[in-house]
């Protein structure tokens, strides 16, 4: 299904799959870590757009809500309204 929606040529997609299969577990883990870092950068950018006047600490606390869920973030970092 995904391949039908992709703009990647089938032979290139096959090469990508082969390269992923050949990658070591350490390389695959590094790729996941890189994707997670990219996600955090993009999420923080979106939060800055939505809350332009908030300080970095509160934006990071909002990011925790996205990453952990509101309830766990509150338990780990305290209520959001405590961040000024």
C-alpha positions as CSV (number, residue, x, y, z in Angstrom):
1,X,0.0,0.0,0.0
2,X,2.7,2.5,1.0
3,X,4.6,1.8,-2.3
4,X,1.6,2.9,-4.2
5,X,1.6,6.3,-2.5
6,X,5.4,6.8,-2.8
7,X,7.1,9.0,-5.4
8,X,10.2,6.8,-5.1
9,X,10.9,4.7,-8.2
10,X,10.4,0.9,-7.4
11,X,14.1,0.1,-8.2
12,X,15.3,2.7,-5.8
13,X,12.8,1.6,-3.1
14,X,14.2,-2.0,-3.5
15,X,17.7,-0.7,-3.1
16,X,16.7,1.2,0.1
17,X,15.1,-2.0,1.5
18,X,18.3,-4.0,0.7
19,X,20.4,-1.4,2.4
20,X,18.2,-1.4,5.5
21,X,18.4,-5.2,5.6
22,X,22.2,-5.1,5.4
23,X,22.5,-2.4,8.1
24,X,23.9,-3.6,11.5
25,X,21.7,-3.3,14.5
26,X,23.8,-0.5,15.8
27,X,23.3,1.5,12.5
28,X,19.6,0.9,12.6
29,X,19.5,2.1,16.2
30,X,21.5,5.2,15.2
31,X,19.0,5.9,12.4
32,X,16.1,5.7,14.9
33,X,17.9,8.0,17.3
34,X,18.5,10.5,14.4
35,X,14.8,10.4,13.5
36,X,13.8,11.0,17.1
37,X,16.1,14.0,17.3
38,X,14.5,15.3,14.1
39,X,11.1,14.8,15.5
40,X,12.0,16.7,18.6
41,X,13.4,19.6,16.6
42,X,10.2,19.8,14.4
43,X,7.9,19.4,17.4
44,X,9.7,22.3,19.3
45,X,9.5,24.4,16.2
46,X,5.8,23.8,16.0
47,X,5.4,24.7,19.7
48,X,7.4,27.9,19.2
49,X,5.0,28.8,16.4
50,X,1.9,28.2,18.5
51,X,3.3,29.7,21.7
52,X,5.7,32.4,20.5
53,X,5.9,34.3,23.8
54,X,6.6,31.3,26.1
55,X,10.1,30.8,27.5
56,X,12.2,27.8,26.5
57,X,11.6,26.0,29.8
58,X,7.8,26.0,29.2
59,X,8.2,24.9,25.6
60,X,10.3,22.0,26.7
61,X,7.7,21.1,29.3
62,X,5.1,21.2,26.5
63,X,7.3,18.9,24.5
64,X,7.3,16.5,27.4
65,X,3.5,16.4,27.1
66,X,3.8,15.4,23.4
67,X,6.5,12.8,24.2
68,X,5.1,11.3,27.4
69,X,1.5,12.2,27.4
70,X,0.1,14.9,29.7
71,X,-0.4,12.7,32.7
72,X,3.1,11.2,32.8
73,X,4.7,14.5,32.0
74,X,2.8,16.1,34.9
75,X,4.0,13.4,37.2
76,X,7.6,13.6,36.0
77,X,7.9,17.4,35.6
78,X,5.0,18.9,37.5
79,X,2.0,20.9,36.2
80,X,2.4,22.9,33.1
81,X,1.1,26.0,34.8
82,X,4.1,26.0,37.2
83,X,6.4,26.9,34.3
84,X,6.6,30.6,33.6
